[in-house]
């Protein structure tokens, strides 16, 4: 069974650029408002890096964008969960419930 890689997230750079134009500010101004370097914003928009949660929240609030408008994910699959039984043991709901906690 293949291993699924963790969910990848990138910013919708078009949404960010449109929000910057709407507000009449530059990437440098945005970086200052969010509290990061201008290079960090450039890396986010190029997909080289992704903002940490506090910066992402400030970015969304500053640009007045929802998470869905701001972030794109590559999560197309549900996680795969496998259970192994020991010998001829019967898997019960109690086993399944204890594994999901």
N, C-alpha and C positions, 0 to 999 in steps of 0.2 A: 504494500500500500504506500503510495508516494506521500512524502511530507509536504504539507501546504505551508508556504512561507507566510510570515505575518502580513497583516493588512498594510498596504502602502498608501500613503496620503500625500497629496500635492495640493498646492493652492491653485485656485482658478485665477490665473494671472490676468485674464481679460476682465474679470469682475473687479479685481483690485485696481487695474488701470482705469476702468470706467468710473469707479468710486473716487479715485484721485482727481480725475478730470472734473467730475461733478463738484467736488469740494474745492477745486482750484489749488491743490497742493502738489508738491513734488514727492518723490520717493524719499528724499532726504528729510523733508518735513515730517513725513509719516514715521520714519525711523526715530526721529526726535520725540514725537508724540507717544510712540509705543515704548520708547526707552531702550532701543537697540541701535546698532551701527547701521549706516547706510548700506554697507556691504552685506549685512545679514538680510536686509530686505531684498537686495539684488539676488542673493542666493536663493531666497524663498521663491521669488518670482521666476527664476530660471529652473526651479525644481531640483537644485543641488542640495538643499537643506529644507527642513520643515520647522516652523516655530514651536518652541516649547509651550506647554499649556498656558502659562501666565501671559506670554506675548501673544498667543493666538486669541485669547480673550480680549486683550487690549486692542488688537488689530480689528477684530469683529466689531467691537464697540465703537472704535474710532471711525471705521468706515461704514458703520450701520448696516452690516451684512450679517445674515444668518449663517450658521455653520454650513448648511447645505449650499448656500450661495458662495461661500468662501473656500470650501474644501471638497476635493474630489478623492474618492477612495477606489482602490482596485479590488475591494473585497467582493468577489462575485460568488464565492462558495461558502456554504455553511461549514463549520469545523467538523472534522471527522473524529469520531470517538470510537474507540475499540475497547472491548472488555475481554479479559481472558478468564476462562473458567479453570478451576483447579480439578484435575482428574475428571471424574464423572459427576461433579457437583452440578446442581440445578441452579440456574440464575433466577432469583426471585426479585420482586419489586423492591424488597428491602435492600438487596444488593445494589440495584440500580440507583435507588435514592441515596444510599450512603456514598456512592461514587460521585454524584453530582453536587454534593455539598462542599 
